[in-house]
Amino acid sequence: MSSFFFTLASFIVAISLLVTVHEFGHYWVARKVGVKVLRFSIGFGKPFYLRRFGEDRTEFAIASIPLGGYVKMLDEREGPVAAQERDRAFNRKPVGSRIAVVIAGPAFNFIFALVIYWIMFVSGIPGIKPIIGEVLPDTPAAIAEFEPLDRIHAIDGREIRSWNEALMALLDNALANDSMDIQVVGGDGIVRDRVMDLTQVEGLLDEGNLLDKIGFKVWVPKVAPVFGELSPGEPAAEAGIKPGDRIISADGEKIEDWAQWVKFVQARPEQDIALLLIRGSEHIELKLRPTRMETKQGEIGRIGAYNQPDPDQTDDYRTVVHYGPLEAVGASVRKSWDMIELTLRSMWKMLLGELSIKNLSGPITIAEVAGKTASIGLVAFLSFLGLVSISLGVINLLPIPVLDGGHLLYYLIELLKGSPLSENAEAFGQRIGIALILAFMSLAIVNDLMRLFE
C-alpha cells in the first residue's frame, strides 16, 4: 500500500511540475504581449486552493484533478469584455502575438528539459560501461562479427560512454531502419570498426528487449554469492541468514556466483532449500523456503535478499558520465534534440504501422514509471521528467484542434487568408480534435490496462 501511495505521489509531483512549466509559458508570454490573464490553474475541476495576486487580481488555483491545467485569458469569444479592457483581450491581439502566446507552452517544456539535462550532465549520470557480454547467434550483432568483451567506443562517430547512450543510438537507428558504424575496443585492447545492418531485421521495434533482438547481452562480472542487505520479515531474514554470509551450496549443488543463486531461488517458489553457508570461520546449515511471486514471465521464488557488492568488481562495470558546465550546454541541446527526433520518428512509425500502437502509453504507465524512477534516485527521476516534458511539448504542437498545434494551424490559415476562421469552422475543428484526443487516450489506457494485467 505504501508503494501505491509513493507511486501516486511521484506521478502527481511530476505531472503538476510539467503542467506548471507549460502553463507558465503561456502565462508569461501573454503578460508580455499585454493580454489580461484571469486564471492560472494547475489541475481541473473545483479548486481546493485559490489566491488572487497582482494588479489584475489574477486567480492562482490548484484544482482537484491533477491531470492538466490551463491559463484563462480575457477573450470576447468567452464572455462580455468592458470597453476599456478590449485592447487587453486575447482575440484582439495581432496574430503574431497570439502565435507567440500559444507556442510558449511547448517552448517552455523544451527549455525545462534542457535545464534538467544540463543539471544531470553536470552532476554526473550513473550508468554501466558499454561492454558486450555475449553475442547471440543469428543476430545483426553476430553477422557484424562483434565479440564478447568488446567495449562500444563510438556509434556513427559519436562517443559512447554508457549502455544508456548506446541504447539511445541503437534505438535511433532502429527507428530509421538504417545501418550504423560502430567502433569497439576489444578485450585485447585493439580498436576495430564494425558495420551493423538493421535494414533487413523484422520485428525489431515490436515489444521486447531491443538489445536481445540486435544480439547484445550486457556484460556483468561474476559476483560472489555473499548476502548483503536483507528485507525484514522476508524468508532470508526469517531463516536466520546474516549480511556477509557466503553460500557454499544449495540442496547439495555448489553455488559459484550470485547470478546462479538467483536462478536457483527463482526456480523454487514455496520449496524448501537446504542451504550451507560460511559465516566467518563457521559453517552453518539452515532451511530456506522462498515465497511465490507473480511476474509477467510466470511464478518465481523470492527471498528478499540482495548481494553484497565487491567495490573492485563494481568499478569494473559501473561508470559515471560527467560533463563540465559549458560542455553540458552542448550535451543537453543534443540530448533534447535527439529526444524530440526520437519522439517524432516513433509517432510517424506508428502512423505508418511500422511501430506497434502497443507502445502508446497512458497515465497508468506514466505513474508506474514515475514511481520507479523516483525510487531509484534523483537522476533517474530527472531523466523521466525530461523525457515526458519533451513528449508533452511535441504532442502539444501536433496540428490537432484543442491542442496548441491546432491553434497554431488556425493562426497560420488566418495569416494566409487575411482573416480569422469562422466560429463555425473553429467549432467543427474542436469537435474533431476532441474526438481524436479521446480516441488516443482510450487506446493508451487500454494499453496500460493490458500491461497491468498481462
C-alpha positions, 0 to 999 in steps of 0.5 A: 500500500505504501508503494501505491501511495509513493507511486501516486505521489511521484506521478502527481509531483511530476505531472503538476511540475510539467503542467506548471512549466507549460502553463507558465509559458503561456502565462508569461508570454501573454503578460508580455504581449499585454493580454489580461490573464484571469486564471492560472490553474494547475489541475481541473475541476473545483479548486481546493486552493485559490489566491488572487495576486497582482494588479489584475487580481489574477486567480492562482488555483490548484484544482482537484484533478491533477491531470492538466491545467490551463491559463484563462485569458480575457477573450470576447469569444468567452464572455462580455469584455468592458470597453476599456479592457478590449485592447487587453483581450486575447482575440484582439491581439495581432496574430503574431502575438497570439502565435507567440502566446500559444507556442510558449507552452511547448517552448517552455517544456523544451527549455525545462528539459534542457535545464534538467539535462544540463543539471544531470550532465553536470552532476554526473549520470550513473550508468554501466560501461558499454561492454558486450557480454555475449553475442547471440547467434543469428543476430545483426550483432553476430553477422557484424562479427562483434565479440564478447568483451568488446567495449562500444567506443563510438556509434556513427562517430559519436562517443559512447560512454554508457549502455544508456547512450548506446541504447539511445543510438541503437534505438535511433537507428532502429527507428530509421531502419538504417545501418550504423558504424560502430567502433569497439575496443576489444578485450585485447585492447585493439580498436576495430570498426564494425558495420551493423545492418538493421535494414533487413531485421523484422520485428525489431521495434515490436515489444521486447528487449531491443538489445536481445533482438540486435544480439547484445547481452550486457556484460556483468562480472561474476559476483560472489554469492555473499548476502548483503542487505536483507528485507525484514520479515522476508524468508532470508531474514526469517531463516536466520541468514546474516549480511556477509554470509557466503553460500557454499551450496544449495540442496547439495549443488555448489553455488559459484556466483550470485547470478546462479543463486538467483536462478536457483531461488527463482526456480523454487517458489514455496520449496524448501532449500537446504542451504550451507553457508560460511559465516566467518570461520563457521559453517552453518546449515539452515532451511530456506523456503522462498515465497511465490511471486507473480511476474509477467514471465510466470511464478518465481521464488523470492527471498528478499535478499540482495548481494553484497557488492565487491567495490573492485568488481563494481568499478569494473562495470559501473561508470559515471558520465560527467560533463563540465558546465559549458560542455553540458550546454552542448550535451543537453541541446543534443540530448533534447534534440535527439529526444524530440527526433526520437519522439517524432520518428516513433509517432510517424512509425506508428502512423505508418504501422511500422511501430506497434500502437502497443507502445502508446502509453497512458497515465497508468504507465506514466505513474508506474514509471514515475514511481520507479524512477523516483525510487531509484534516485534523483537522476533517474527521476530527472531523466523521466521528467525530461523525457515526458516534458519533451513528449508533452511539448511535441504532442502539444504542437501536433496540428490537432484542434484543442491542442496548441498545434491546432491553434497554431494551424488556425493562426497560420490559415488566418495569416494566409487568408487575411482573416480569422476562421469562422466560429463555425469552422473553429467549432467543427475543428474542436469537435474533431480534435476532441474526438481524436484526443479521446480516441488516443487516450482510450487506446493508451489506457487500454494499453496500460490496462493490458500491461497491468494485467498481462 
